[in-house]
Amino acid sequence: MEVIHKIGRRKTAVARAYVAQGSGNITINKKDMAVYFPTATLQYKVNQPLVMTNNDGNFDITVNVYGGGITGQAEAIRLALSRAMCELDAENRGILKPEGLLTRDPRMVERKKFGQKKARKKFQFSKR
């Protein structure tokens, strides 16, 4: 099996995942996953597509991720791994799609408008 390369995005985070046959090592930005994502919630998000398709421990995964915060990065990695699992086996799509793991979340930060304090917040209005 050759290396599968997939990209996942969330907010401003971009993750490039490389999936190869192996023993289950997950390396993120040249660090172990437990070091890069110390909380169990973020580790669960990264492992979710592997656990759902019964592939945890079957592949060595190397991820380059940049931009955004740690939650956005974890969800970008989740999308990239979900796409990789679908390329491995087409039946995995039926498992991952109902859970929403193949959907690119389109929500982004709204831009600040001129003449305003923030995107929606206005400066205080004084009638007199």
Backbone as CSV, one residue per row, in Angstrom:
resi,resn,N_x,N_y,N_z,CA_x,CA_y,CA_z,C_x,C_y,C_z
1,MET,0.840,-1.193,0.000,0.000,0.000,0.000,0.880,1.249,0.000
2,GLU,0.598,2.160,-0.921,1.366,3.405,-0.952,0.782,4.395,0.059
3,VAL,1.478,5.489,0.260,1.057,6.499,1.233,-0.128,7.281,0.666
4,ILE,-1.161,7.460,1.488,-2.338,8.234,1.097,-2.200,9.632,1.694
5,HIS,-2.356,10.646,0.843,-2.228,12.040,1.275,-3.584,12.725,1.148
6,LYS,-4.093,13.269,2.260,-5.390,13.971,2.254,-5.269,15.265,3.039
7,ILE,-6.128,16.239,2.694,-6.128,17.547,3.351,-7.464,17.757,4.047
8,GLY,-7.408,18.311,5.258,-8.611,18.684,5.994,-8.489,20.121,6.471
9,ARG,-9.622,20.830,6.489,-9.613,22.230,6.925,-10.722,22.478,7.926
10,ARG,-10.475,23.449,8.828,-11.502,23.888,9.780,-11.127,25.291,10.222
11,LYS,-12.030,26.253,10.049,-11.734,27.675,10.299,-10.475,28.054,9.520
12,THR,-9.403,28.446,10.194,-8.181,28.787,9.458,-7.117,27.697,9.594
13,ALA,-7.448,26.563,10.178,-6.485,25.468,10.341,-6.485,24.581,9.094
14,VAL,-5.296,24.189,8.662,-5.137,23.299,7.513,-4.271,22.125,7.944
15,ALA,-4.763,20.907,7.712,-4.032,19.696,8.099,-3.764,18.846,6.865
16,ARG,-2.506,18.435,6.699,-2.137,17.504,5.640,-1.763,16.185,6.298
17,ALA,-2.540,15.139,6.026,-2.327,13.842,6.667,-1.752,12.850,5.654
18,TYR,-0.743,12.098,6.111,-0.121,11.054,5.304,-0.347,9.733,6.031
19,VAL,-1.107,8.836,5.407,-1.483,7.564,6.025,-0.747,6.433,5.315
20,ALA,-0.001,5.626,6.077,0.731,4.483,5.537,0.506,3.282,6.442
21,GLN,0.685,2.086,5.884,0.545,0.853,6.665,1.551,0.876,7.801
22,GLY,1.136,0.458,9.000,2.056,0.487,10.127,1.443,-0.027,11.398
23,SER,1.956,0.492,12.537,1.583,-0.059,13.838,0.721,0.872,14.679
24,GLY,0.274,1.998,14.114,-0.635,2.860,14.866,-0.009,4.095,15.464
25,ASN,1.192,4.490,15.007,1.815,5.711,15.513,1.195,6.927,14.838
26,ILE,0.807,7.923,15.648,0.279,9.171,15.105,1.241,10.287,15.491
27,THR,1.849,10.917,14.482,2.805,11.998,14.692,2.224,13.277,14.117
28,ILE,2.163,14.325,14.948,1.618,15.607,14.511,2.722,16.648,14.661
29,ASN,3.099,17.284,13.552,4.185,18.272,13.530,5.441,17.744,14.234
30,LYS,5.812,16.510,13.920,7.014,15.833,14.439,6.970,15.609,15.949
31,LYS,5.774,15.650,16.532,5.599,15.332,17.951,4.576,14.210,18.065
32,ASP,4.645,13.465,19.159,3.651,12.434,19.415,2.295,13.095,19.678
33,MET,1.212,12.417,19.326,-0.128,13.002,19.491,-0.411,13.363,20.944
34,ALA,0.032,12.530,21.895,-0.226,12.796,23.315,0.490,14.058,23.795
35,VAL,1.600,14.397,23.152,2.327,15.617,23.509,1.673,16.830,22.856
36,TYR,1.294,16.693,21.580,0.721,17.826,20.838,-0.684,18.164,21.321
37,PHE,-1.511,17.135,21.558,-2.861,17.325,22.087,-2.939,16.697,23.469
38,PRO,-2.684,17.462,24.553,-2.639,16.872,25.894,-4.007,16.457,26.437
39,THR,-5.097,17.073,25.976,-6.407,16.746,26.544,-7.021,15.535,25.848
40,ALA,-7.787,14.784,26.605,-8.417,13.565,26.073,-9.459,13.887,25.004
41,THR,-10.127,15.036,25.137,-11.165,15.414,24.166,-10.567,15.590,22.774
42,LEU,-9.438,16.280,22.693,-8.803,16.513,21.396,-8.244,15.216,20.822
43,GLN,-7.696,14.356,21.676,-7.192,13.059,21.208,-8.340,12.201,20.675
44,TYR,-9.504,12.283,21.343,-10.685,11.539,20.888,-11.118,12.012,19.505
45,LYS,-11.104,13.353,19.292,-11.500,13.902,17.991,-10.589,13.398,16.883
46,VAL,-9.295,13.340,17.149,-8.346,12.880,16.129,-8.550,11.390,15.839
47,ASN,-8.790,10.601,16.883,-8.924,9.140,16.726,-10.296,8.702,16.218
48,GLN,-11.283,9.578,16.249,-12.667,9.202,15.948,-12.839,8.457,14.616
49,PRO,-12.307,8.957,13.479,-12.508,8.208,12.228,-11.827,6.841,12.229
50,LEU,-10.698,6.717,12.947,-9.993,5.435,12.993,-10.771,4.418,13.825
51,VAL,-11.317,4.866,14.966,-12.054,3.966,15.855,-13.358,3.513,15.188
52,MET,-14.044,4.442,14.527,-15.335,4.104,13.917,-15.197,3.107,12.773
53,THR,-14.046,3.148,12.067,-13.833,2.228,10.951,-12.981,1.025,11.348
54,ASN,-12.759,0.835,12.666,-11.963,-0.283,13.202,-10.557,-0.336,12.615
55,ASN,-9.930,0.826,12.436,-8.576,0.891,11.888,-7.562,1.445,12.872
56,ASP,-7.943,1.619,14.159,-6.974,2.145,15.115,-5.897,1.083,15.359
57,GLY,-4.641,1.480,15.185,-3.525,0.553,15.342,-3.069,-0.096,14.063
58,ASN,-3.724,0.207,12.927,-3.346,-0.410,11.652,-2.445,0.473,10.800
59,PHE,-2.446,1.786,11.052,-1.750,2.701,10.168,-0.826,3.636,10.948
60,ASP,0.301,3.988,10.312,1.163,5.048,10.812,0.720,6.334,10.137
61,ILE,0.444,7.358,10.943,-0.100,8.603,10.414,0.848,9.739,10.764
62,THR,1.222,10.494,9.743,2.035,11.693,9.923,1.201,12.876,9.472
63,VAL,1.125,13.901,10.322,0.281,15.055,10.022,1.098,16.326,10.137
64,ASN,0.948,17.201,9.136,1.455,18.571,9.218,0.231,19.466,9.333
65,VAL,0.167,20.261,10.396,-0.992,21.121,10.609,-0.514,22.503,11.013
66,TYR,-1.190,23.523,10.483,-0.835,24.900,10.822,-2.085,25.765,10.787
67,GLY,-2.024,26.904,11.472,-3.127,27.861,11.481,-4.169,27.503,12.518
68,GLY,-4.926,28.517,12.949,-6.029,28.294,13.870,-5.568,27.938,15.269
69,GLY,-6.513,27.479,16.087,-6.229,27.051,17.450,-6.177,25.539,17.523
70,ILE,-6.017,25.014,18.745,-5.837,23.564,18.872,-7.114,22.794,18.540
71,THR,-8.278,23.343,18.873,-9.530,22.642,18.551,-9.756,22.607,17.042
72,GLY,-9.540,23.730,16.386,-9.676,23.775,14.935,-8.694,22.842,14.252
73,GLN,-7.478,22.752,14.798,-6.476,21.855,14.225,-6.888,20.400,14.393
74,ALA,-7.420,20.058,15.583,-7.859,18.678,15.824,-8.991,18.298,14.868
75,GLU,-9.919,19.220,14.630,-11.045,18.926,13.736,-10.599,18.888,12.272
76,ALA,-9.573,19.666,11.914,-9.024,19.596,10.567,-8.350,18.240,10.335
77,ILE,-7.642,17.754,11.348,-7.004,16.436,11.254,-8.068,15.355,11.129
78,ARG,-9.154,15.494,11.904,-10.251,14.519,11.848,-10.827,14.426,10.439
79,LEU,-11.027,15.570,9.768,-11.564,15.570,8.413,-10.592,14.916,7.436
80,ALA,-9.298,15.220,7.574,-8.298,14.629,6.688,-8.245,13.109,6.849
81,LEU,-8.294,12.635,8.098,-8.257,11.185,8.340,-9.538,10.510,7.852
82,SER,-10.675,11.185,7.990,-11.936,10.631,7.498,-11.883,10.452,5.987
83,ARG,-11.332,11.450,5.303,-11.203,11.356,3.840,-10.251,10.235,3.453
84,ALA,-9.190,10.037,4.228,-8.238,8.963,3.945,-8.882,7.589,4.147
85,MET,-9.699,7.450,5.204,-10.375,6.175,5.459,-11.347,5.838,4.325
86,CYS,-11.968,6.855,3.736,-12.880,6.626,2.610,-12.126,6.170,1.366
87,GLU,-10.912,6.686,1.184,-10.132,6.264,0.024,-9.639,4.826,0.195
88,LEU,-9.364,4.421,1.442,-8.927,3.043,1.698,-10.014,2.046,1.348
89,ASP,-11.223,2.334,1.814,-12.341,1.414,1.595,-13.614,2.235,1.409
90,ALA,-14.302,2.029,0.303,-15.509,2.808,0.000,-16.625,2.552,1.009
91,GLU,-16.606,1.399,1.684,-17.646,1.091,2.678,-17.542,1.992,3.906
92,ASN,-16.349,2.535,4.154,-16.164,3.428,5.307,-16.977,4.707,5.172
93,ARG,-17.285,5.089,3.937,-18.065,6.309,3.703,-19.438,6.201,4.357
94,GLY,-20.051,5.026,4.276,-21.364,4.813,4.882,-21.346,4.874,6.401
95,ILE,-20.177,4.639,6.998,-20.033,4.719,8.457,-19.790,6.161,8.900
96,LEU,-18.935,6.873,8.158,-18.491,8.203,8.584,-19.472,9.320,8.212
97,LYS,-20.153,9.180,7.074,-21.013,10.270,6.601,-22.188,10.550,7.534
98,PRO,-22.901,9.527,8.060,-24.009,9.844,8.983,-23.554,10.557,10.261
99,GLU,-22.302,10.373,10.662,-21.775,11.039,11.848,-21.307,12.458,11.559
100,GLY,-21.321,12.864,10.287,-20.918,14.216,9.909,-19.421,14.417,9.844
101,LEU,-18.647,13.346,9.754,-17.190,13.468,9.762,-16.615,13.795,8.385
102,LEU,-17.438,13.725,7.335,-16.949,14.041,5.993,-17.388,15.426,5.542
103,THR,-18.061,16.166,6.420,-18.567,17.485,6.073,-17.557,18.544,6.479
104,ARG,-17.176,19.381,5.532,-16.283,20.518,5.825,-17.132,21.588,6.486
105,ASP,-16.816,21.924,7.733,-17.593,22.914,8.479,-17.315,24.300,7.894
106,PRO,-18.316,24.963,7.298,-18.054,26.219,6.587,-17.977,27.450,7.477
107,ARG,-18.237,27.293,8.776,-18.296,28.468,9.651,-16.914,29.097,9.818
108,MET,-16.834,30.370,9.482,-15.585,31.117,9.586,-15.848,32.375,10.403
109,VAL,-14.773,33.027,10.833,-14.902,34.272,11.586,-15.384,35.363,10.632
110,GLU,-16.409,36.089,11.052,-16.938,37.174,10.226,-15.979,38.360,10.295
111,ARG,-15.797,39.034,9.172,-14.838,40.139,9.131,-15.368,41.360,9.880
112,LYS,-14.418,42.156,10.387,-14.770,43.415,11.041,-15.126,44.434,9.964
113,LYS,-16.207,45.198,10.195,-16.608,46.232,9.251,-16.100,47.595,9.724
114,PHE,-15.801,48.466,8.772,-15.327,49.808,9.124,-16.461,50.606,9.755
115,GLY,-16.104,51.498,10.663,-17.119,52.292,11.349,-17.805,51.530,12.472
116,GLN,-17.340,50.311,12.755,-17.900,49.506,13.834,-16.762,49.027,14.725
117,LYS,-17.153,48.605,15.934,-16.159,48.131,16.890,-15.643,46.746,16.508
118,LYS,-16.576,45.833,16.140,-16.244,44.465,15.722,-17.128,44.113,14.529
119,ALA,-17.320,42.832,14.270,-18.109,42.421,13.116,-19.573,42.858,13.245
120,ARG,-20.146,42.677,14.418,-21.547,43.044,14.638,-21.702,44.172,15.655
121,LYS,-20.751,44.263,16.587,-20.849,45.253,17.653,-20.625,46.663,17.098
122,LYS,-21.433,47.603,17.555,-21.314,48.977,17.103,-20.730,49.845,18.219
123,PHE,-20.256,51.037,17.835,-19.866,52.013,18.839,-21.130,52.517,19.528
124,GLN,-21.002,52.987,20.756,-22.162,53.443,21.504,-22.812,54.626,20.790
125,PHE,-24.147,54.572,20.675,-24.896,55.617,19.974,-25.439,56.604,20.992
126,SER,-25.199,57.857,20.717,-25.710,58.923,21.594,-26.695,59.776,20.793
127,LYS,-27.935,59.812,21.267,-28.952,60.559,20.532,-28.751,62.063,20.706
128,ARG,-28.319,62.480,21.880,-28.094,63.927,22.151,-26.696,64.178,22.651
